């Protein structure tokens, strides 16, 4: 498998400098655009220049000074006025009394401007006309002056909105671009998390990301090698266990055969007792050996073909074996079936073994004259097998660990003649069928409950 090679790609800081460059160019373009719009608005008289009111006052000054009466039509646009007597009495104008008072005080102090406003004083025959104006660009249209902020403030607002929009657009663009550059790295991490080590990482074009990708490639190779060695070691271990288990069968068969022959000879009580011990423990070892062989077969992960099995025939075999296992303890057997499909897609031999392991576990932990129940029901896409016993149920520790290898169970539930492999093997088979095995306690029966759920996935033939 090819390994990613170091590239002379772009540095990460260069990538962000490009972002800064585009932001700077965008800002300059925005400023130029706003200046252009302002010049256009001034040239077309949409916006009046800042000194417009001052210029108009100069043109109207003589007329205001010489006319017999000051009227509103003499006052230029964008200018407010107030007419006072020589004694300071307000005669007319559109300034409020408070504003007029400020204007009169400014005239007395010979101040031509306040904080923001400016004043122009015109001497008349027996009156004084004070004009107030602002040196600010203004819209020619009264409607625009009413509903829009003044042109200077509007420029500032447009600049702020433009900068925010520019930053947002560039951030989204460069963010997507950087995400695309890092996609290969993210995909590789996800594959490692899913234990898929068969992949390569394409160069991103950014040197720092490619350096991380190279390190990730090295880690993948090391992990792949380590897992391969571990798998080979596990494979060897399983083969050794399987071979030893098979090798044990021959001497065990000889021992049991001879012990059975000894039973037919004349023996005193002590000899017969010892002979029974030999037979009993030989059978225990044979049972344990069979479980080891079954476990070895399960761990080899051999791909076995599944087939469409007739549900009724399969259930008949399971029921017969369930009743046979229950005879010794005189257990009541109850089988309930609901809405069973005609066919289920399973490995018949394997799934039969899983069901027997679960049933044997229930029988083992049910007291004499107790009850074991098998409930089978299906929905649209799955079928469920639930085995319930009337024993003492699973302890909290059993609920967490009963499916682990060699778990012998809580002492209060452990009958002592199993090796902690039955539920582990049943769960492995259920998982190989795309299903699950769940352990609970049944409140109605008071005992344990083991449920196997698998998808039906059958096809008509």
C-alpha positions in Angstrom: 0.0 0.0 0.0 1.4 3.4 -1.0 2.3 5.8 1.7 1.6 9.5 1.4 4.8 11.4 0.4 5.8 14.8 1.8 4.8 17.6 -0.5 5.9 21.2 -1.0 2.4 22.4 -0.4 1.2 25.7 1.0 2.0 26.6 4.5 -0.9 27.0 6.9 0.0 30.5 7.7 0.1 31.3 4.0 -3.5 30.0 3.8 -4.6 32.4 6.5 -2.5 35.3 4.9 -4.6 34.8 1.8 -7.7 35.2 3.9 -6.2 38.4 5.3 -5.3 39.6 1.8 -8.8 39.0 0.5 -10.2 40.8 3.5 -7.9 43.8 3.0 -8.7 44.0 -0.7 -12.4 43.6 0.0 -12.2 46.4 2.6 -10.4 48.7 0.1 -12.9 47.9 -2.6 -15.8 48.6 -0.2 -14.3 52.0 0.8 -13.8 52.9 -2.9 -17.4 51.9 -3.6 -18.7 54.0 -0.8 -16.6 57.0 -1.9 -17.9 56.6 -5.4 -21.5 56.4 -4.3 -21.0 59.6 -2.2 -19.4 61.5 -5.1 -22.3 60.3 -7.4 -24.9 61.4 -4.8 -23.2 64.8 -4.5 -22.8 65.3 -8.3 -26.5 64.5 -8.9 -27.7 66.7 -6.0 -29.3 63.7 -4.3 -27.1 64.7 -1.4 -26.3 68.4 -0.8 -22.8 69.4 0.2 -22.0 70.2 3.9 -21.7 74.0 3.2 -25.0 74.2 1.2 -26.9 76.0 4.0 -24.1 78.5 4.6 -23.9 79.3 0.9 -27.6 79.8 0.6 -27.6 82.2 3.6 -25.0 84.3 1.9 -27.2 84.6 -1.1 -30.3 85.4 1.0 -28.7 87.8 3.5 -29.5 91.1 1.7 -33.1 90.2 1.0 -33.7 89.2 4.6 -32.0 92.4 5.9 -33.9 94.8 3.6 -37.4 93.3 3.5 -40.2 94.8 5.6 -41.1 91.5 7.1 -39.3 88.2 7.4 -41.3 85.3 6.0 -40.6 81.6 5.9 -40.2 81.6 2.1 -37.2 83.9 2.5 -35.4 81.4 4.6 -33.2 78.9 2.7 -33.7 75.2 2.9 -32.0 73.4 5.8 -32.0 76.6 7.8 -34.1 77.5 10.9 -34.7 81.1 12.0 -36.0 83.3 14.8 -36.8 87.1 14.6 -36.2 89.2 17.8 -36.8 92.8 18.7 -33.9 94.9 19.7 -34.8 94.1 23.4 -34.6 90.4 22.8 -38.3 89.6 22.5 -39.1 86.7 20.2 -41.4 87.9 17.4 -41.6 85.0 15.0 -39.7 82.0 13.6 -39.7 78.2 13.6 -37.3 77.8 16.6 -38.8 76.7 19.9 -38.6 79.1 22.8 -35.7 77.1 24.3 -33.8 77.0 21.0 -34.5 80.7 20.4 -33.2 81.5 23.9 -30.0 79.7 23.1 -29.7 81.5 19.8 -30.2 84.9 21.5 -27.5 84.1 24.1 -25.1 83.1 21.4 -25.7 86.4 19.7 -25.1 88.3 22.9 -21.9 86.5 23.4 -21.0 86.9 19.7 -20.7 83.1 19.3 -21.3 82.0 15.8 -21.5 78.3 16.6 -22.6 76.0 19.4 -21.8 72.3 20.1 -23.1 71.2 16.7 -25.0 74.0 15.2 -23.9 77.3 13.6 -25.5 80.8 13.8 -25.7 83.7 11.4 -26.9 87.1 12.7 -28.7 89.6 10.3 -29.3 93.2 11.5 -32.7 94.7 10.4 -34.1 98.1 11.0 -35.7 97.3 14.3 -35.2 93.6 14.5 -32.5 91.0 14.6 -32.9 87.8 12.5 -30.9 84.8 13.8 -30.4 81.9 11.4 -29.4 78.4 12.6 -27.8 75.8 10.3 -25.6 72.7 10.4 -22.5 72.0 8.3 -23.3 68.5 7.3 -24.2 66.8 4.1 -28.0 66.5 3.8 -30.5 64.9 1.4 -32.3 67.3 -0.9 -35.5 65.3 -0.5 -37.4 66.0 2.6 -38.7 62.4 2.7 -35.2 61.1 2.7 -34.2 63.5 5.4 -37.2 62.2 7.5 -36.7 58.4 7.1 -33.0 58.0 6.5 -30.0 58.7 8.7 -27.9 61.6 7.5 -25.4 60.7 4.7 -22.4 60.6 6.9 -24.0 58.2 9.4 -25.4 56.1 6.5 -21.9 55.7 5.0 -20.6 54.5 8.4 -23.5 52.0 8.7 -23.0 50.8 5.1 -19.3 50.3 5.8 -20.0 48.3 9.0 -22.6 46.1 7.2 -20.3 45.7 4.3 -17.3 44.6 6.5 -19.5 42.1 8.5 -20.8 40.7 5.2 -17.3 40.5 3.7 -15.9 38.8 6.8 -18.8 36.3 6.9 -18.6 35.4 3.2 -14.8 35.0 3.4 -15.0 33.0 6.6 -17.5 30.6 5.1 -15.5 30.3 1.9 -12.1 29.7 3.5 -13.8 27.5 6.2 -15.2 25.2 3.5 -11.9 25.2 1.7 -10.0 24.2 4.8 -12.6 21.6 5.7 -12.2 20.1 2.2 -8.4 20.1 2.7 -8.9 18.2 6.0 -11.5 15.8 4.7 -8.9 13.1 4.0 -7.6 13.4 7.5 -11.0 13.2 9.1 -12.0 10.2 6.9 -8.8 8.4 7.9 -9.5 9.0 11.6 -13.1 7.7 11.2 -11.8 4.6 9.5 -9.3 3.9 12.2 -12.1 4.3 14.8 -14.1 1.7 12.8 -11.0 -0.6 12.8 -10.7 -0.3 9.1 -6.9 0.0 8.3 -7.2 -0.5 4.6 -7.0 3.1 3.3 -4.7 5.7 1.9 -4.7 9.5 2.5 -4.5 11.8 -0.5 -2.3 14.9 -0.2 -4.2 18.0 0.9 -1.8 20.6 -0.5 -1.2 22.2 2.9 2.1 21.2 4.4 1.1 21.0 8.1 -2.0 18.8 7.3 0.1 16.5 5.1 2.7 16.2 7.9 -0.1 15.0 10.2 -1.3 12.7 7.5 2.2 11.2 7.2 2.3 10.6 10.9 -1.2 9.0 10.7 0.0 6.8 7.9 2.9 5.6 10.0 0.6 5.0 12.9 -1.8 3.0 10.6 1.0 0.9 9.4 2.3 0.2 12.9 -1.2 -0.5 14.1 -1.9 -2.8 11.1 1.3 -4.7 11.8 0.5 -5.0 15.5 -3.0 -6.2 14.9 -1.8 -8.7 12.3 0.7 -10.1 14.8 -2.0 -10.2 17.4 -4.4 -11.9 15.0 -1.8 -14.5 14.1 -1.0 -15.0 17.8 -4.7 -15.4 18.5 -5.1 -17.8 15.6 -2.2 -19.9 16.8 -3.7 -19.9 20.3 -7.1 -21.0 19.0 -5.6 -23.7 16.9 -3.6 -25.0 19.9 -6.6 -25.0 22.1 -8.6 -26.8 19.5 -5.9 -29.3 18.9 -5.4 -29.9 22.7 -9.2 -30.3 23.1 -9.4 -32.8 20.3 -6.3 -34.7 21.7 -8.0 -34.9 25.1 -11.0 -36.7 23.6 -9.1 -39.9 23.0 -7.7 -40.5 26.5 -11.0 -39.3 28.0 -12.9 -41.9 25.9 -10.5 -44.6 27.1 -10.8 -43.5 30.8 -14.6 -43.4 30.6 -14.8 -46.7 28.7 -12.6 -48.5 31.3 -14.5 -46.9 34.2 -17.8 -48.1 32.7 -16.3 -51.6 32.3 -15.2 -51.6 36.0 -18.8 -50.9 36.9 -19.7 -54.4 35.7 -17.0 -56.0 38.0 -17.4 -57.0 41.6 -16.5 -53.9 43.7 -16.9 -53.0 47.3 -18.6 -49.8 48.3 -15.4 -47.7 48.4 -14.2 -48.9 45.0 -17.7 -48.2 43.5 -17.6 -44.7 45.1 -14.2 -44.0 43.6 -15.3 -45.4 40.2 -18.4 -43.1 40.3 -16.0 -40.2 40.9 -14.0 -41.1 37.9 -17.0 -41.4 35.6 -18.6 -38.2 36.9 -15.5 -36.1 36.5 -14.6 -37.7 33.2 -18.0 -36.6 31.8 -17.4 -33.1 33.2 -14.1 -32.9 31.4 -15.7 -34.2 28.2 -18.4 -31.5 28.5 -15.7 -28.8 29.1 -13.7 -30.1 26.1 -16.8 -29.9 23.9 -17.3 -26.3 25.0 -13.7 -25.5 24.2 -14.1 -27.0 20.7 -17.3 -25.0 20.2 -15.6 -21.9 21.3 -12.7 -22.5 19.0 -15.1 -22.9 16.1 -16.8 -19.7 17.0 -13.6 -17.7 17.2 -12.3 -18.8 13.9 -14.9 -16.5 12.3 -15.6 -19.0 9.5 -18.0 -17.6 7.0 -20.9 -20.0 7.1 -23.7 -19.9 4.6 -27.2 -19.0 5.9 -30.3 -20.5 4.3 -34.0 -20.1 4.4 -35.2 -22.4 7.2 -38.8 -23.3 7.8 -39.7 -21.8 11.1 -42.2 -24.5 12.1 -39.7 -27.3 11.5 -37.0 -25.4 13.4 -39.3 -24.7 16.3 -40.4 -28.4 16.5 -36.7 -29.4 17.0 -36.2 -26.8 19.6 -39.4 -27.7 21.5 -38.5 -31.4 21.5 -35.1 -30.8 22.9 -36.5 -28.3 25.4 -38.9 -31.0 26.8 -36.1 -33.6 26.9 -33.8 -31.3 28.9 -36.7 -30.6 31.3 -37.6 -34.2 32.1 -35.0 -34.8 34.8 -36.3 -31.9 36.9 -39.9 -32.5 36.0 -40.2 -29.0 34.7 -43.3 -27.5 33.2 -42.6 -26.4 29.6 -44.7 -23.7 28.0 -44.1 -22.6 24.4 -45.9 -19.6 23.0 -45.7 -18.6 19.3 -47.2 -15.5 17.7 -47.2 -14.4 14.1 -44.3 -16.5 13.0 -42.9 -16.0 9.4 -42.8 -19.0 7.2 -39.1 -18.8 6.7 -36.1 -17.3 8.5 -32.6 -16.8 7.1 -30.2 -18.4 9.5 -27.4 -20.9 9.9 -29.6 -23.6 11.2 -26.9 -25.6 13.0 -25.4 -22.6 14.7 -28.7 -21.0 15.7 -30.0 -24.3 17.0 -26.9 -24.5 19.2 -27.5 -20.9 20.5 -31.1 -21.7 21.4 -30.1 -25.0 23.2 -27.4 -23.1 25.2 -30.0 -20.5 26.4 -32.6 -23.2 27.2 -30.0 -25.4 29.0 -29.0 -22.3 31.1 -32.7 -21.7 32.0 -33.3 -25.4 32.9 -30.1 -25.5 35.0 -31.2 -22.6 37.1 -34.9 -23.7 37.6 -35.7 -25.7 40.7 -37.5 -29.0 40.4 -41.2 -28.8 39.4 -40.6 -25.3 38.2 -41.4 -23.8 34.8 -39.5 -22.8 31.7 -41.2 -20.7 29.0 -40.2 -20.1 25.4 -42.0 -17.2 23.7 -41.4 -16.6 20.0 -42.9 -13.6 18.2 -42.1 -11.6 15.1 -42.6 -8.1 13.7 -42.2 -6.8 10.2 -38.4 -7.2 10.0 -37.3 -9.2 13.1 -38.1 -12.3 15.1 -37.6 -12.6 18.9 -36.9 -15.7 21.0 -37.4 -15.2 24.8 -36.6 -18.0 27.3 -37.9 -17.4 30.9 -37.3 -19.6 33.9 -38.9 -19.6 37.4 -35.6 -19.6 39.3 -34.1 -16.9 41.4 -33.2 -14.7 38.6 -30.0 -12.9 37.6 -28.1 -10.9 40.2 -26.9 -7.3 39.2 -23.4 -8.8 38.5 -24.9 -11.5 36.3 -26.8 -8.9 34.3 -23.5 -7.2 33.4 -21.2 -10.2 33.0 -23.2 -13.4 32.2 -22.2 -13.3 28.5 -18.5 -13.1 29.3 -16.2 -16.2 28.7 -15.8 -18.5 31.7 -18.2 -16.5 33.9 -19.6 -19.0 36.4 -22.2 -16.7 37.8 -23.3 -15.5 41.2 -22.9 -18.3 43.9 -26.6 -18.0 44.7 -27.6 -18.9 41.1 -24.6 -21.0 40.1 -25.5 -24.7 39.9 -21.8 -25.7 39.7 -21.9 -27.9 36.6 -21.3 -25.4 33.8 -18.2 -23.6 32.7 -19.4 -20.2 31.8 -19.5 -20.6 28.0 -23.1 -21.2 27.1 -24.4 -17.6 27.0 -21.2 -16.3 25.5 -21.5 -18.7 22.6 -25.2 -17.9 22.2 -24.4 -14.2 22.1 -21.7 -14.7 19.5 -24.0 -16.7 17.3 -26.8 -14.1 17.7 -24.3 -11.3 16.7 -23.1 -13.3 13.7 -26.8 -13.2 12.5 -26.9 -9.5 12.9 -28.9 -9.7 16.1 -28.6 -9.3 19.9 -28.8 -11.2 23.1 -30.3 -9.5 26.1 -30.4 -10.6 29.7 -33.1 -9.5 32.1 -35.2 -10.6 35.0 -38.9 -11.4 34.4 -41.1 -9.8 37.0 -44.0 -12.1 36.4 -42.1 -15.4 36.6 -39.6 -14.2 39.1 -36.7 -15.8 37.3 -34.2 -14.9 34.6 -35.1 -14.0 31.0 -32.8 -14.3 28.0 -34.0 -12.8 24.7 -32.4 -13.3 21.3 -33.5 -10.9 18.6 -32.5 -11.4 14.9 -33.6 -9.9 11.6 -35.8 -12.1 9.5 -34.3 -11.1 6.1 -35.7 -14.2 4.4 -36.1 -14.5 0.6 -38.7 -16.6 -1.1 -37.3 -19.4 -3.2 
